């Protein structure tokens, strides 16, 4: 049986990107605080910065 993939809505992603821009924490630290895998977080969320 396969795992269901967690889907994050646009607003959640935008809020995560705002945290990156506002805080002096690393992207990895913010991902851990939000409970998101760092390697999933980067490509899925940072597209909103571009």
C-alpha positions in Angstrom: 0.0 0.0 0.0 1.4 3.4 -1.0 1.6 6.4 1.3 -0.7 9.3 0.5 1.2 12.4 -0.3 0.6 15.5 1.8 -0.6 18.5 -0.2 0.0 22.0 1.0 -2.3 24.7 -0.2 -1.0 28.0 -1.7 -1.6 30.0 1.4 0.4 27.7 3.6 3.3 27.9 1.1 3.1 31.7 0.9 3.2 31.9 4.7 6.2 29.6 4.8 8.0 31.8 2.3 7.2 34.9 4.4 8.8 33.2 7.4 12.0 32.7 5.4 12.0 36.3 4.3 11.2 37.7 7.8 13.3 35.5 10.1 17.0 35.0 10.5 16.6 31.3 10.7 17.8 29.0 8.0 15.4 27.4 5.5 16.2 24.0 7.1 15.2 25.3 10.6 11.9 26.8 9.3 11.1 23.5 7.5 11.7 21.6 10.6 9.5 24.0 12.7 6.7 23.6 10.2 7.0 19.8 10.1 8.0 19.7 6.4 10.9 17.7 5.0 13.6 20.0 3.9 14.1 18.4 0.5 10.4 18.6 -0.1 10.2 22.2 1.2 12.8 23.7 -1.0 11.5 23.0 -4.5 7.8 23.1 -3.6 7.8 26.3 -1.7 10.7 28.4 -3.0 9.0 28.6 -6.4 6.9 31.3 -4.8 10.0 33.4 -4.3 10.9 33.5 -7.9 
